[in-house]
Amino acid sequence: MSWRQVPPHRRVPFEGYPQEAREALLERIAQEARQMVLARKGIVADHVRLPESRGGMLVNGDLVNTLLPSVRENPTLGLAALHEASLETLMDLFQVHQWIEEWALDQGRGRPVLITMGGQASGKTSLASFAEGVGAILDAPHTDAEGLKRKIEKLLGQQREVWVVWVHRNPRHALRSMLLRAVEEGRPVRLAQMASAHYRAPQAFEAVGRAFRGQPRLSLFHAMNLGNPSEVQVRGGRMDREGKDALDVLEHLPPWQEEDFLGCLLEGFLEAAQGKGLWRDFPPAEDVLRFLWRDVPETVAVQPGSKALDPTLDLQAPLAPPPVPPPSLSSPLERPLPEVEDACGLLTQALQNGIAWNGERLQSAFQEVYQAVPSAWT
């Protein structure tokens, strides 16, 4: 369901809801996620019926989240609420994601497994939709090098053929796509998270190339997205042949650090917020600006009283981060919590697969439950 199909009076930012209403929505989402776990076969069938899933073979966190009735009903509100979801809700969603992934891998036996990787809005899903001759498509940022290597090792150990495609895109162009998508579908991505993914993607790509150099059942591709599927330049191939060519691009990348990516995205976002350049005739929605403005450092100069430079002036509520409602940490079915390191691994993967976004919030809730933060997160 598109955000534009939601009645205007219901396009209310999550932080604009009263505290009780936010807690009620979070509890509803928790119950929906639990029901998904209890209806394993049914929920896999629901995923297969999604038009975007290519008959269930394309698996990503966004599609898993749209299986929640609250998200289908109001994408803007439901997806924003997931940023504050409890640990158990995220674990339930990740379990569903795992089942769907296992189903797709089983159905796709005999064909290559396609793994896409790259920063948000780089064009991974769009490129995957044009892929031919592949089985399961595991579509996620996949910027955790060690986690990605383990996934590939497991697949190779099952005698699978694996294709890894890094979709590379100018972060300013990716920002524009993300903002347009946020307006259309209600799926904004925090600028800091987006900067981190675009920064870490080439590092994970290089780590995979080094770890599996010469592996004939692994193919590595670099796909430079210049704007749309007809403007994608692809190079690479099997790691015992042309695959090493895909790594050559790394030698020509500018020596940007994560803060450079964030600075680039902040610059583009402020331009959008001011209605300049490409955004002169199509400013982002207010709730999208409200959500992303939190990433703008206080040191960024904004002229007081200037509507053109300050997107907060005409908003009814301040853009300061809203109070975080207390997480619902008790299980509706009184399920035991997993061991601390197991839970850490699950939630780290949930972040990588796009099921969860707010890493700081996740760590805080984790510490509240377990009175510790595992070494893997420090």
VENZIGI-V74161 format. One line per field, one symbol per residue. psi: psi as a letter, one per 30 degrees, with the letter a starting at -180 (. if undefined). burial: I if it has 9 or more other C-alpha atoms within 8 Angstrom, else O. Layout:
psi->???
burial->???
This chain:
psi->kkeffkkefgikkeffkleeeeeeeeeeeeeeeeeeefheeeeeeeeefkefghgffkkleeeeeffkeeeeeieeeeeeeffglleeeeeeeeeeeeeeeeeeeefgkflkkkjllllkgfgeeeeeffklglckjjjlehgjeeeeeeeeeeeefghlkkkkjjjkkkeeeeeeeeeeeeeefhilkkeeeeeeeeefefeeeeeeeefgkfjfgkkkkkjjjgelffhkkklaakfgcfefeffefffgkkhklefeeeeeeeeeeeeeefhlbfgegikllefeeeeffffjlffkkkkkfjeffjgfegkfklgkklkkkkkjfkkfghkkklleeeeeeeeeeeeeggeleieeeeeeeeeeefhlklffg.
burial->OIIOOIOOOOIIIIOOIOOOOIIOIIIIIIIIIIOIIOOIOOIIOIIIIIOOIIIIIIIIIOIIIIIIOIIIIIIIIIIIIIIIIIIIIIIIIIIIIOIIIOIIIOIIIOIIIIIIIIIIIIIIOOIIOOOOOIIIIIIIIIIIIOIIIOOIOOIIOOOIIIIIIIIIIOIIIIIOIIIIIIIIIIIIIIIOIIIIIIIIIIIIIIIIIOOIIOIIIIIIIIIIIIOOOOOIOOIIIIIIIIIIIIIOIOOOOOOOOIOOIIOIIIOIIIIIIIIIOOIIOOIIOOOIIIIIOIIOOOOOOOOOOOOOIIIOOOOOOOIOOOOOOOOOOOOOOOOOOOOOOOIIOIIOIIIIIIIIIOOOOIIOIIIOOOOOIIOOOO
